[in-house]
Structure formats: structure tokens, C-alpha cells
Amino acid sequence: MAAPAGGWTTGTIIEIEHPTDRLVRLRLHVDDRVDHLPGQHYVVRLRAPDGYTAQRSYSVASDPDDPLLELMVECLPGGEVSGFLHDVAEVGDVLELRGPIGGWFVWEGDVPAVCIGGGSGVVPLVAMARYARRLGLQDKLRIVVVARTWDELPYAAELQRYGAFIALTRENLDGRVAAPPYPDELAPYVAGAERAYVCGSVGFASFATRLLEDTGLDTDAIRVEQFGETG
């Protein structure tokens, strides 16, 4: 079955929060909203008075059952769209949106899966986790996340409550010495998985893919979504 897809519409910011100095969490009411699948994304387009536009894609963090659309945006150096959303946007602002988009990086609870996210790459995995929790499918979705520090990890406490394995690379956590995840740490999360989802920067995606292959997962079972500062 084809993944849902929506055209251009508008969304009104209902809630806005800055969990860290680089992150902004937006919750929007979307006009004529098309229900998304966990793992899909939206394009946010900004339009200047002179007609100049800039747009950027952002993964959805909310469960499909959530009445609002939730985005968690990392403010990148020189980022036109992320900088505006982080520094300028306010409750009540109306944004141009297009989505949901994407049919490759989605999880519908149909197969046992393992997810590995790095930094803000955990956002679509949060949508998957919320979906799994609501439907009682936690046994079919295992999550591994990597970040430099606890404070820099979006949704850190929620991911920990879900049972995600959290590897911090710049500080110790619960007795675990700071380091990327090792193959033997990943193995229990990969066991029984028929599909893997990897989301993060280009470098992280390459690292995580090799890690999954080292645990014996078939390359064809790995779905990757990667991003960079230039989109």
C-alpha cells in the first residue's frame, strides 16, 4: 500500500519550546491535514516579502494519532529556515507546509525492526516509538540512539523510558563509559529484526550501517535517511 502524501497547505504554530539552545520544538495545527506514517517528513517553506523562498525538510516526531503535528528542529549554522524557526517564529505564526512525504523510511508495525539514530536523527524514531507504544507493539521496535551528551539528545528522557539503548560519546551514562555503541552492545537489539532504520548525518549513517552489517544484518534490510547542513 502506498504511503500517504499531502500537497502544500498551511500550519499554525500552537506551541513552541526551546529544549536546548540549538533545538526548537514546534507543534502545529495543519489545515487539511493528511495523516502521516511514522518516519515521514514535511517540507517547511518560508516566503519573504520580495517573493524569495527557502525551504527545508523536517521529520515528524508526533504519533499519527496526535491532533497536532510535531517537529523538532535543530538550528544549524547559517540555516535560513532552521534559524528563523529557532529565533523568530512565535505562537500564532502561519507556515507553508507540504507533507507528509516519503514512503521508504516508514514503519507500520508490520515487521520487527531496529532503529539507530544519531543526534537530531532520532526525531523520526520518536514518532515510531510513540506509535509502537500506543498500539502495544514495543516488542517489535527496538531503538538505539547516539549523542555527544544527554542535554544534546532530543527526547532523551522519553527515549530512555521507552527502553532505548543510549550511547553518549562525550560523557558517561549510568555507568557506561563515553563511547559510540559497540557491536556486542548492539547485537541484542538487532536479534530477530527483519528491518533496520538509520537516521543521522552522512558520517553517522555510514558508521551505523557498518555497525549493523557487523552484527550480521543483511544490507538489503537497512533503510537510511541522512542529512547535512546544506540539506
N, C-alpha and C positions, 0 to 999 in steps of 0.2 A: 504494500500500500504506500502511495506517495506521501511524503511529509507535507504538512500544511504550509501554505505560503501566502503572505499578505502583501498588498501593494502599499503605496505611500499613503500615510494618514497623519494624524497629529496626536500628541500625547501631552497631557497637562501634569506638571510636577506636583504631586500631592505631599510627598515627604522628601526631605533631603537631609543627609547626615554625613559628617566627615569623621569616619572612624580613626583615621590617621592623617598626618599632614600631606599624604600623597594620594589618599583614596577618597572618593565621594560615592555615597550610596544614594541612588535615586529610585523613588517609587512613583510610578506614573499611571494615571488613568488614560487608557488608549482608546480613541474613538474607533468604532467599527472593528474592534479587536478580533483577530483570528487566533484561536487557541494554539499555543506552541507545543512542541515536544521538548523534553529535556535535552539540552545540547545545542539547540538552535540559537540564532543570534538576530539582532536588529541593527539596521543602519540608522545612525542619528545624523541629520543634516542641518547645518547652520547656514543662515542666509543673511548677508549684510545688506544694509540699505541700498548699496550700489549694485546689488544683484550677485555679488561674489558669493560662492558657496564653498563649504568644506564639509566633508562627511567622513565618518569612521564607523566601523563595525564593532559592536559590543555583545558579548554573550549574555544570555538571560540567566539570572540567578533564581528567579521565582519558580515555584511549582506551577504547573499548568492550571491548577485549581485556584490559585491565588487571584483575587479580583483585581489586583494591581500588577503591573509589570515592574520587575525589579532589575536594575542594572547596577553593577559595581564597577566604577571606572577608575583606573589608575592614571594620575596626572603625569604625563611624560614630558621631558624637557622639550620645549618648543612645540608641544602638541596644541594645534589650533582648537580642536574640538574638546579634547580632554581638559585643556587649560580653561576653556570657557565653562564647561560643566563644573569644574572644581572651584573656580574663583568667582564666577559671575552669576551663574544660574541660581534662581530662587524659587521657592514655592509659588505656584501660580503661573510660572512661565510655561508657554506652549512650545513644544519642539516638533519639528518634522521628523517622522519615523517611517521606516519601511521594514516590514517583517511580519511574521517570522520567516527566516531564511535558513536554508541548509537541510539536507536530508542524509548526509553521510555520517555526521558526528552526532547521532541521536541514539538514545537508549529508551526503549519502550517497556523494559522489564521482561522481554521475551527470551533473553539468554543470560546465563551467568557471566558477569563481567568484572574486570578490574580496571580502575581508573588511576592515572598518575598525573597530578597537576603540579606545576611549579609557579610560585608567586601568584599573580593575578590570574594565572591559568586555571586556578581552582574554581572559578566562577561557574562554568557550565556543570562542573561536578557537583556543586552545591544544589543546582536545580535537580540533578539526577538523585542526589541523596534525599532531598525533600519529597520527591516523587516516590522513591522507594519506601520511605518511612510512612507516607500516607497510605500506600497500598499494601503495607506489610511485606515488602519484598527485600528487606535489608540483607537477607541471606543470599540474595542473588547479585548484590552490588558491594564490592569491596573497594576502598579508597585509600590511596597513598598520596601524601602531599609533601612538598619540599619548599622550604623558605629559608631565608637567612636568619630571621629572628621571629619570635612569637608575635611581636607587635606588628611586623610587616606582613603577616599572613592574613589575608581576608577570611573572615568567617572562622577564625581559629577555634574559638570555643565551641561553635556549632559542629564543626568537623570532628573535634575531639569527642563530643557527646555521641556523635554518630558511630564512633568506633574507628575512625580513620587512623592509619599509621602516619604520624607526623615526624618528619626528619628535618631538624634545623641544622644549618651549616655554620652558623656563627655563634650559637650559644647552646648549652646543654639543656635537655628537657627530660624531666622525670628520670634522671639517672643515665640517660643516653648521652654519650659524648657527641658534641657537634660534629656532624659529617653527613655527606649525602647517603642515601639508603644503599645498603649492600645487597647483593643477590640473595644471600641467605635470609635477610630480613624480608625481602620481597616475596620469596617463594611461597609462604603460607597464604598470601593474598592472591597469588596467581593460580594456585592449585584449584583445578576444576573450572577455571574461567575459559569461556569459549570466545571471548572478545575482549580487547583492551582499548581504552581511550587514553590518549596522551594529549595534554594541552599545556602550552607554555611557550617560551621564547624558542627561536630556532636552535640555539645551542642546547637548551634543556630538552627539547623534543628529540634531538639526536641522542643525547645521553640516556633518556628514559627508554627510547626504542631499543638501544643496545642492551640495556639492563633487562628488559622484558625478554629479548631474544636469548640472553644468557641464562634465564630461568627456564628456557625450553619452549616458550610460546611461539607459535607459528607466526612468521612475519605477516602473512595474509590476514591474520586475525587482529592486527593492530591498526587502529584508526587515529590519525594525528591531526590536530589543529594547532597551528603555530602562528605566532605574531611577532611583530617587531615595531620599533618606534616609528617607522615610516609606513606601517600598515601593510 
